[in-house]
């Protein structure tokens, strides 16, 4: 049924979705779109919706979330900024927060640090350099119960990159080459410290190694 002849055009045609030409068909398409987004994406932010999608969601949100929750066992979380289907059992995700281990602990520390900024009304982007500096501070505070390799020179660079990738994958931050921007869902996270994970006394900031310098 694909009329295109060259490979690229034929491949693209397989993924094209015809635009619905009736109100009922458009509603079905929007509902399918939301079901896919809610099941595939960690968070569905209202800011990314167009006017027609937002109007449909306002009308059908309760029914849509009820059906998805019943079918999957996921728990809907509805906030002013958007919606998430939370996997309380951890069975349907390949990346969680919190997680154990050095990377998991650091990710939660950075998430808490960024969330605290949001709660103080500081929503401006955070430079990659500032993120590395904060990572270096956490390394100094927690190296006594983290893997030894995190104390190696330049560890804050690759650890910051790892954490930024995790948080972006969970739709908790947006990022580009130079900065990260906390997103609203980050505000649901906070670290409760205990004796095992207590930090040692902090020391003054150390210079951040420039990743462009060999």
Secondary structure, DSSP 4 states (H G I P E B T S, - for coil): -----SHHHHHHHHH--PPP-SHHHHHHHHHHHHHHHHHHSS-EEGGG--HHHHHHHHHHHHHHHHHHHHHH-PEEEE-SSEEEEE-TTS-S-SS-SS-SHHHHHHHHHHHHHHHHHHHTT--S-EEHHHHHHHHHHHHHHHGGGS-GGGGSTTHHHHHHHHHHHHHHHTTSEEE-SSEEEE-GGGGG------STTPPPPP-PPPPPPPTT--
